[in-house]
Amino acid sequence: MAQIKKVSGVTTGTDIYNVAGLVGIGTTTPVAKLDINGSLSLPTTYLGDGASLWSHTASTNDYFFECESSGQNVEIELPPLATSYGTVYCFKKVVAANSIIIDTYSGDYWDDDTGNPASLSLTANGETIFIIAASRWRTMSKGTFRNT
């Protein structure tokens, strides 16, 4: 049986446990590398009309981008793949006007492109995409979801 170790230094909130290399937050029986019994809060970056910010270079501290492009296109440059492996980003377009343009870092590529680095554009209201940094930027999921 694996030994359950309480992580030292936790002074507030739900306990954190290390069980045979699996980390449990709020659970003493984690079944994955990170097992959270509760909700997870991730940072949101607002771009476009509401934030008066029309371009942004993504970092590993970013996760979810909400982009309002009523006034003009919003452009986001991804960080280098070499320093971002495993990083997941979510982008959502929240108005119908203009586009959200996601550019790769110089020399990086989308999915299985073999030519020059390319941009990916979100053009529809509610269009959402999840991408991950791997050997190339990979699309995990893409669709259009109703804005509420």
C-alpha positions as CSV (number, residue, x, y, z in Angstrom):
1,M,0.0,0.0,0.0
2,A,1.3,3.5,-0.9
3,Q,2.2,5.8,1.9
4,I,0.1,8.9,2.3
5,K,2.2,12.0,3.1
6,K,0.7,15.3,4.1
7,V,2.6,18.1,2.3
8,S,4.3,20.2,4.9
9,G,3.8,24.0,5.0
10,V,0.1,23.9,4.2
11,T,-1.5,26.2,6.8
12,T,-4.9,27.1,5.3
13,G,-7.6,25.5,3.1
14,T,-8.0,21.9,2.2
15,D,-5.0,19.6,2.8
16,I,-2.6,18.6,0.0
17,Y,-1.4,15.0,-0.1
18,N,1.3,13.1,-2.0
19,V,0.5,9.5,-2.5
20,A,3.1,7.5,-4.4
21,G,4.0,10.5,-6.6
22,L,0.3,11.4,-7.2
23,V,-0.8,14.7,-5.7
24,G,-4.3,15.0,-4.1
25,I,-5.9,18.3,-3.2
26,G,-8.8,17.7,-1.0
27,T,-8.4,13.9,-1.4
28,T,-6.2,11.3,0.2
29,T,-6.7,8.9,-2.7
30,P,-5.5,10.7,-5.9
31,V,-5.8,8.7,-9.1
32,A,-3.9,11.1,-11.4
33,K,-0.7,13.1,-11.2
34,L,-2.9,16.0,-10.0
35,D,-6.3,15.1,-8.6
36,I,-8.4,18.0,-7.3
37,N,-11.6,17.4,-5.3
38,G,-13.1,20.9,-5.8
39,S,-12.9,23.7,-8.4
40,L,-9.9,25.1,-10.2
41,S,-9.3,28.8,-10.8
42,L,-7.2,29.7,-13.8
43,P,-6.2,33.3,-14.9
44,T,-8.2,35.1,-17.6
45,T,-6.7,37.7,-19.9
46,Y,-9.2,40.2,-21.3
47,L,-8.3,41.7,-24.7
48,G,-10.0,44.2,-27.0
49,D,-12.6,46.8,-26.5
50,G,-13.2,46.4,-22.8
51,A,-9.5,46.3,-21.9
52,S,-8.2,48.7,-24.6
53,L,-5.5,46.2,-25.3
54,W,-5.3,45.1,-29.0
55,S,-2.2,42.9,-29.0
56,H,-0.6,40.6,-26.5
57,T,2.3,38.2,-26.3
58,A,1.1,35.1,-24.4
59,S,3.1,33.7,-21.6
60,T,3.1,30.6,-19.5
61,N,1.1,32.6,-16.8
62,D,-1.8,33.0,-19.2
63,Y,-4.5,30.4,-19.8
64,F,-7.9,31.8,-20.9
65,F,-8.3,34.7,-23.3
66,E,-11.6,36.5,-23.7
67,C,-11.4,38.7,-26.8
68,E,-13.8,41.4,-27.8
69,S,-12.9,42.7,-31.2
70,S,-15.7,45.2,-31.9
71,G,-13.3,48.1,-32.6
72,Q,-10.6,46.3,-34.5
73,N,-8.8,42.9,-34.8
74,V,-7.1,41.5,-31.7
75,E,-3.7,39.9,-32.3
76,I,-2.0,37.4,-29.9
77,E,1.5,36.1,-30.4
78,L,2.2,32.7,-28.8
79,P,5.5,32.2,-26.9
80,P,8.2,29.9,-28.3
81,L,7.4,26.2,-28.4
82,A,10.8,25.5,-26.9
83,T,9.8,27.2,-23.6
84,S,6.1,26.3,-23.6
85,Y,5.9,22.5,-24.1
86,G,2.7,21.2,-22.5
87,T,1.1,24.7,-22.0
88,V,-2.6,24.8,-22.9
89,Y,-4.4,28.0,-24.0
90,C,-8.1,28.7,-24.5
91,F,-9.2,31.6,-26.7
92,K,-12.8,32.8,-27.0
93,K,-14.2,35.5,-29.4
94,V,-17.1,37.3,-27.7
95,V,-18.4,39.6,-30.5
96,A,-19.2,39.1,-34.2
97,A,-17.1,42.0,-35.6
98,N,-13.5,41.7,-36.8
99,S,-11.2,38.8,-36.0
100,I,-9.0,37.3,-33.3
101,I,-5.6,36.5,-34.9
102,I,-3.3,34.0,-33.1
103,D,0.3,34.0,-34.4
104,T,3.0,31.5,-33.8
105,Y,6.4,32.6,-32.6
106,S,8.9,33.0,-35.4
107,G,9.9,29.5,-36.7
108,D,7.1,27.6,-34.9
109,Y,4.2,26.0,-36.8
110,W,0.6,24.9,-36.4
111,D,-0.4,21.3,-36.4
112,D,1.2,19.5,-39.4
113,D,2.1,22.6,-41.5
114,T,5.3,22.1,-43.3
115,G,5.7,25.6,-44.8
116,N,6.0,29.0,-43.2
117,P,4.6,29.7,-39.7
118,A,0.9,30.7,-40.0
119,S,-1.7,32.6,-38.2
120,L,-5.0,31.1,-37.0
121,S,-8.1,33.3,-37.0
122,L,-11.3,33.2,-35.0
123,T,-14.0,35.0,-36.9
124,A,-17.4,33.9,-35.5
125,N,-19.1,35.2,-32.4
126,G,-18.6,32.6,-29.6
127,E,-15.8,30.8,-31.6
128,T,-13.5,29.1,-29.1
129,I,-10.3,27.1,-29.5
130,F,-8.1,25.1,-27.1
131,I,-4.5,24.7,-28.2
132,I,-1.5,22.9,-26.7
133,A,2.3,23.4,-27.2
134,A,3.8,20.1,-28.4
135,S,6.3,19.5,-31.2
136,R,4.0,22.0,-33.0
137,W,1.0,24.1,-31.8
138,R,-1.8,21.5,-31.8
139,T,-5.5,22.2,-31.9
140,M,-7.2,20.2,-29.1
141,S,-10.8,21.5,-29.6
142,K,-12.5,24.1,-31.7
143,G,-16.1,25.1,-31.9
144,T,-18.7,27.9,-31.5
145,F,-20.4,28.3,-28.2
146,R,-23.2,30.7,-27.4
147,N,-22.2,33.8,-25.4
148,T,-24.3,34.5,-22.4
